[in-house]
Amino acid sequence: MVKFKVRVEVWLKDELVDAEGKTVEEALKDLGYDVSGVRVGKVYIFNVESESSSDVERVVVDICERLLANPVKDKYFVSVLGHEV
């Protein structure tokens, strides 16, 4: 078994209003910054023990669909960052 480091990003789907993003955008504008289109997401970084990188991707997709992301409102991106030698 190899320990793989993975990164998962979870974002609201583009067609949904990101209320937290809108709040941050307004706060930044109040501070004098010229910003637009602010979106807020979550990033998870963790290790998974697996036999191969393709197997670890399957495991992490399962983790996303069972816990980290709500498929009705969220989209997610999985990256395998590397493994220990």
N, C-alpha and C positions, 0 to 999 in steps of 0.2 A: 504494500500500500504506500502511496505517495501523498504527501500533504500539499494541497493546492490552495493558493490564496485567490479568492474571488472577490469581485466587486459587483454589486447589484445597485442599479439606479431605479427608483420608482417615481413615476410622474403621473399626475392627472392626465387623462386623455385630452388631446388638443381641443376637442369640441366642448369640454366642460369649463365652466368659469372657475378660475383659481382664486378664491376669495382671499387666501393668505398672500398670494402674489400681488393682488390688487392693493392690499393693506401696506405691504412693503413698498410697492411702487409709489403710493401716495406719500408715505413717510419720507422716501428718498426725494421726492419732488419738494416736499415741505422743507427739506434741508438744502434745497437749491440745486439738486442734480437733475439733469435732463435725461430721464430714463423712460423706457416704455416696454411693454410686453413682459413684465417680470413674472416668472413662474417659480414656484417653490416645490422642491422635490426632496426625496430622502436618498441617502447613500448608505449602503451596508457593505462593510468589508469584513470577511471572515475566512477561516480555513476549513477545508473539507478534505477528508481522507478518502482517496479513491484509487482505482487501478489505472485510469487513463484520463486524459483531458476531456475526451468525448463523454465518458461516463460521469465525470464531475459536472459537466454542463447539464446533463439529464437530471442529476440529483438537484442542482441549484434551481432549475426550472420548476421542479416539483416543489421545492421549498417556497419559491415565489408564489406559485399557484395555490399552495395550501396555507400560507401564512403572511408573506411580506406584501403581496399585492392583491387588491380586489379586482378581479377581471372585469367587473361591470364598469368601474370608474378609472382604473389604473392601467398604465402600460409600464413595462419594465425592460431593462437592458442588462444582460449578464456578460461579464468579462472575466476570463481566467487570466490572472495577472502573472502567474508563474508557479513554480513548485520548488520544494526543497530538494537538494541533491543528497 
